[in-house]
């Protein structure tokens, strides 16, 4: 029988402690549904009555297959659980499971709680026992366990024993400061598993960039629960990233978790969107670059057998393979990209595209993130794609007024029938003015221009030593409301580079809306 590991998500509690992240009540409900859909066993939602949002959430928890968990602490020093308002909040909420933390490091008792060992043990025992008597199932988070174990093994183990003996079903060992090595975690977890009746879990922080490794080591030592967060978000350097831990457990160790891995990437992106955070594109398994291939020899081998440069199939975690075309590409990579875009081609076409890409990238172009410019380049070579318009002339003006510097652009656009439209427009800057004038002129010929808008604009200096004479690369991202695309332009003149990227973007918008 395959060993089963329970997954405990604390994105909504520990994850929300990351600087800049705030979840609304609706955000929390949406994330709970996402995590429950993945198949997580436990979803820690916050501390009842610690703030109005959590009080509202626990007042009407969504229906789930997994368990929504309320978080709290042991009773306060020299206070009985039945007299502690925080314990009352844990009892009165509608969740079946409660996770409480207690101190396992003697230093914390001496400097923070100001209590002796016996009082600390009483707080743990009585709190767990009281929660159990009031119908709650208990997970005990042993805060700072590994620091405490290193300092005084017997003291730390006695605390988790007290929780276990009082009725906690799980004791979860916390590397709260994130400073432990996996080998040390392994030995400590193995010791605890042999010392307590409760099931053992691991809660690792990432301050040494070892949270995932420590979580895996703990499981190898006998832990049957892993606590962590989606995308590894959390205070300081974050928590163990469940988007890495779970596939490691299932795909590498052959263990069962109940998680639907095929939904992992989608859930990762959705949580990042709700949290309003940027995903690390190089994140293992679920990052946009996790299965992206650039080297020509790599792509050639990959097309013969994906195992040559992929440790797992991207589909296993709901991701997908990407083969980028760049100066490092070989013919196989270019041909594969053309097949993805459904562009008919010959071997000669492939050679021409590869030569053009390498030549342009030597001048500063970069097509890895400029999908639309690359597709246009390929179609121009392979299908003689003709631009639907040309720009015979343009001008950009900047005037200093009492309200600051004002920008205005005028432009002539000629369609393929020879019709010319000459317009002008102002803007917040020279590029904005040029973009507005270009759209204004082209809308006379191409109504789709009314739906196309610029949503991102980036400029990168390519040779800082050249100072103000340095070439620049401009990346532009546009949308028509249904799809998004990126284009690139390069020049020593930022206006010219911007116009190149803008015209490519407009041309691509016209092309995809004609198909």
BELRAPE-V299317 format. One record per pair of residues at least 24 apart in sequence whose ideal C-beta (glycine too) atoms are under 6 Angstrom apart, sorted by sequence separation. I is the first residue (numbers start at 1). J is the second residue. D is the distance in Angstrom with one decimal. If there is no record, write none. Layout:
i=I j=J d=D
i=I j=J d=D
//
This chain:
i=47 j=71 d=5.1
i=201 j=225 d=3.1
i=202 j=226 d=5.7
i=203 j=227 d=4.0
i=299 j=323 d=5.4
i=389 j=413 d=5.5
i=390 j=414 d=5.0
i=409 j=433 d=4.0
i=454 j=478 d=5.4
i=455 j=479 d=5.5
i=474 j=498 d=4.9
i=41 j=66 d=5.3
i=42 j=67 d=5.2
i=43 j=68 d=5.4
i=44 j=69 d=4.4
i=47 j=72 d=5.9
i=70 j=95 d=4.5
i=171 j=196 d=6.0
i=199 j=224 d=5.1
i=215 j=240 d=4.6
i=243 j=268 d=5.1
i=353 j=378 d=5.5
i=408 j=433 d=5.5
i=409 j=434 d=4.3
i=472 j=497 d=5.4
i=476 j=501 d=4.2
i=9 j=35 d=5.2
i=40 j=66 d=5.3
i=74 j=100 d=5.8
i=389 j=415 d=5.3
i=407 j=433 d=4.3
i=411 j=437 d=4.6
i=452 j=478 d=5.7
i=42 j=69 d=5.2
i=44 j=71 d=5.4
i=68 j=95 d=5.2
i=73 j=100 d=5.7
i=171 j=198 d=4.8
i=178 j=205 d=3.4
i=411 j=438 d=5.7
i=474 j=501 d=4.8
i=478 j=505 d=4.6
i=25 j=53 d=5.1
i=36 j=64 d=4.3
i=69 j=97 d=4.5
i=70 j=98 d=5.2
i=71 j=99 d=5.1
i=72 j=100 d=5.2
i=73 j=101 d=5.4
i=74 j=102 d=4.5
i=140 j=168 d=4.1
i=145 j=173 d=4.2
i=170 j=198 d=5.9
i=178 j=206 d=5.6
i=212 j=240 d=5.6
i=291 j=319 d=5.7
i=353 j=381 d=5.1
i=409 j=437 d=4.3
i=413 j=441 d=4.1
i=452 j=480 d=5.2
i=28 j=57 d=5.4
i=36 j=65 d=5.7
i=142 j=171 d=6.0
i=145 j=174 d=5.3
i=146 j=175 d=4.9
i=169 j=198 d=6.0
i=170 j=199 d=5.1
i=171 j=200 d=5.9
i=172 j=201 d=3.6
i=173 j=202 d=5.8
i=174 j=203 d=4.3
i=175 j=204 d=4.6
i=178 j=207 d=3.0
i=179 j=208 d=5.7
i=185 j=214 d=4.5
i=189 j=218 d=4.6
i=193 j=222 d=3.7
i=207 j=236 d=5.9
i=211 j=240 d=3.9
i=212 j=241 d=5.9
i=290 j=319 d=5.9
i=303 j=332 d=5.5
i=352 j=381 d=5.0
i=413 j=442 d=5.5
i=451 j=480 d=4.8
i=476 j=505 d=5.4
i=480 j=509 d=5.6
i=32 j=62 d=5.6
i=36 j=66 d=5.1
i=67 j=97 d=4.8
i=69 j=99 d=5.1
i=138 j=168 d=4.5
i=168 j=198 d=5.3
i=175 j=205 d=5.8
i=178 j=208 d=5.7
i=207 j=237 d=4.7
i=215 j=245 d=5.1
i=291 j=321 d=4.7
i=292 j=322 d=4.2
i=293 j=323 d=5.1
i=294 j=324 d=5.0
i=300 j=330 d=5.5
i=411 j=441 d=5.6
i=415 j=445 d=4.6
i=451 j=481 d=5.5
i=9 j=40 d=4.9
i=13 j=44 d=4.7
i=25 j=56 d=5.2
i=139 j=170 d=4.3
i=140 j=171 d=4.9
i=141 j=172 d=4.9
i=142 j=173 d=5.2
i=143 j=174 d=5.2
i=170 j=201 d=5.4
i=172 j=203 d=5.1
i=182 j=213 d=4.5
i=186 j=217 d=4.3
i=190 j=221 d=4.2
i=206 j=237 d=4.5
i=327 j=358 d=4.6
i=25 j=57 d=5.3
i=137 j=169 d=5.8
i=142 j=174 d=5.7
i=144 j=176 d=4.6
i=164 j=196 d=4.2
i=182 j=214 d=5.1
i=185 j=217 d=4.9
i=189 j=221 d=3.9
i=190 j=222 d=6.0
i=206 j=238 d=4.6
i=212 j=244 d=4.9
i=216 j=248 d=5.9
i=285 j=317 d=4.7
i=294 j=326 d=5.6
i=296 j=328 d=5.9
i=300 j=332 d=4.2
i=325 j=357 d=5.9
i=349 j=381 d=5.8
i=7 j=40 d=4.8
i=12 j=45 d=5.0
i=13 j=46 d=5.2
i=29 j=62 d=5.4
i=61 j=94 d=5.5
i=98 j=131 d=5.6
i=141 j=174 d=5.5
i=143 j=176 d=5.4
i=164 j=197 d=5.3
i=185 j=218 d=5.5
i=212 j=245 d=5.5
i=295 j=328 d=5.3
i=296 j=329 d=5.1
i=299 j=332 d=5.3
i=349 j=382 d=4.5
i=7 j=41 d=5.4
i=8 j=42 d=4.1
i=9 j=43 d=5.1
i=10 j=44 d=4.3
i=12 j=46 d=5.9
i=146 j=180 d=4.4
i=164 j=198 d=3.8
i=189 j=223 d=5.3
i=205 j=239 d=5.8
i=294 j=328 d=5.4
i=296 j=330 d=2.7
i=299 j=333 d=3.9
i=327 j=361 d=4.1
i=341 j=375 d=5.7
i=396 j=430 d=4.7
i=6 j=41 d=4.5
i=58 j=93 d=4.1
i=128 j=163 d=5.4
i=132 j=167 d=4.0
i=161 j=196 d=5.5
i=182 j=217 d=3.9
i=186 j=221 d=4.5
i=343 j=378 d=5.5
i=77 j=113 d=5.8
i=108 j=144 d=5.9
i=160 j=196 d=5.8
i=204 j=240 d=4.6
i=125 j=162 d=5.0
i=129 j=166 d=4.6
i=231 j=268 d=5.8
i=296 j=333 d=5.8
i=345 j=382 d=4.8
i=77 j=115 d=4.8
i=98 j=136 d=4.6
i=104 j=142 d=4.5
i=124 j=162 d=4.7
i=128 j=166 d=3.8
i=157 j=195 d=5.5
i=247 j=285 d=5.0
i=105 j=144 d=4.0
i=124 j=163 d=5.3
i=128 j=167 d=5.5
i=149 j=188 d=4.9
i=175 j=214 d=5.9
i=343 j=382 d=5.3
i=49 j=89 d=4.0
i=97 j=137 d=5.0
i=98 j=138 d=5.6
i=99 j=139 d=4.2
i=101 j=141 d=4.1
i=103 j=143 d=5.9
i=128 j=168 d=5.1
i=244 j=284 d=5.1
i=338 j=378 d=5.9
i=48 j=89 d=4.3
i=96 j=137 d=5.8
i=104 j=145 d=4.7
i=121 j=162 d=5.0
i=125 j=166 d=4.6
i=230 j=271 d=4.4
i=231 j=272 d=5.9
i=99 j=141 d=5.9
i=101 j=143 d=4.6
i=105 j=147 d=5.0
i=146 j=188 d=5.9
i=243 j=285 d=5.9
i=325 j=367 d=5.7
i=326 j=368 d=5.7
i=91 j=134 d=4.7
i=105 j=148 d=3.3
i=243 j=286 d=4.8
i=104 j=148 d=4.1
i=324 j=368 d=4.5
i=48 j=93 d=4.3
i=81 j=126 d=5.4
i=81 j=127 d=5.0
i=106 j=152 d=5.3
i=75 j=123 d=5.5
i=74 j=123 d=4.3
i=81 j=130 d=3.8
i=106 j=155 d=5.4
i=325 j=374 d=5.9
i=74 j=124 d=5.6
i=75 j=127 d=4.9
i=104 j=156 d=4.5
i=265 j=317 d=5.8
i=266 j=318 d=5.6
i=74 j=127 d=4.3
i=264 j=317 d=4.8
i=265 j=318 d=3.9
i=264 j=318 d=5.3
i=265 j=319 d=4.6
i=104 j=159 d=4.4
i=170 j=225 d=5.9
i=172 j=227 d=5.9
i=261 j=316 d=5.9
i=263 j=318 d=5.6
i=261 j=317 d=5.2
i=262 j=318 d=4.7
i=452 j=509 d=4.5
i=13 j=71 d=5.2
i=251 j=312 d=5.3
i=438 j=502 d=5.9
i=446 j=510 d=5.3
i=430 j=495 d=6.0
i=448 j=513 d=4.6
i=431 j=498 d=4.6
i=435 j=502 d=5.7
i=247 j=317 d=5.5
i=364 j=462 d=4.7
i=396 j=495 d=5.8
i=364 j=471 d=5.2
i=364 j=473 d=5.3
i=372 j=485 d=3.8
i=371 j=485 d=6.0
i=372 j=486 d=5.9
i=373 j=487 d=4.5
i=371 j=486 d=5.7
i=372 j=487 d=4.9
i=373 j=488 d=5.0
i=370 j=486 d=4.9
i=369 j=486 d=5.7
i=370 j=487 d=5.5
i=370 j=488 d=3.8
i=387 j=507 d=5.6
i=388 j=510 d=5.4
i=365 j=488 d=5.8
i=365 j=490 d=5.2
i=364 j=490 d=4.2
i=376 j=504 d=6.0
i=373 j=504 d=5.0
i=376 j=508 d=5.9
i=372 j=508 d=4.0
i=15 j=229 d=4.0
i=18 j=233 d=4.8
i=18 j=234 d=5.6
i=8 j=225 d=5.7
i=10 j=227 d=5.7
i=11 j=229 d=4.4
i=15 j=233 d=4.2
i=17 j=235 d=4.0
i=5 j=224 d=5.9
i=6 j=225 d=4.3
i=8 j=227 d=4.2
i=10 j=229 d=5.8
i=11 j=230 d=4.8
i=15 j=234 d=5.3
i=39 j=258 d=4.5
i=14 j=234 d=5.0
i=39 j=259 d=4.4
i=38 j=259 d=5.4
i=39 j=260 d=5.2
i=38 j=260 d=5.8
i=14 j=239 d=5.6
i=38 j=263 d=5.7
i=38 j=267 d=5.4
i=34 j=267 d=5.1
i=34 j=270 d=5.6
i=31 j=274 d=6.0
i=5 j=249 d=5.5
i=27 j=274 d=5.2
i=5 j=255 d=5.2
i=7 j=257 d=5.3
i=3 j=255 d=5.3
i=4 j=256 d=4.8
i=5 j=257 d=5.2
i=2 j=256 d=4.7
i=21 j=275 d=5.2
//
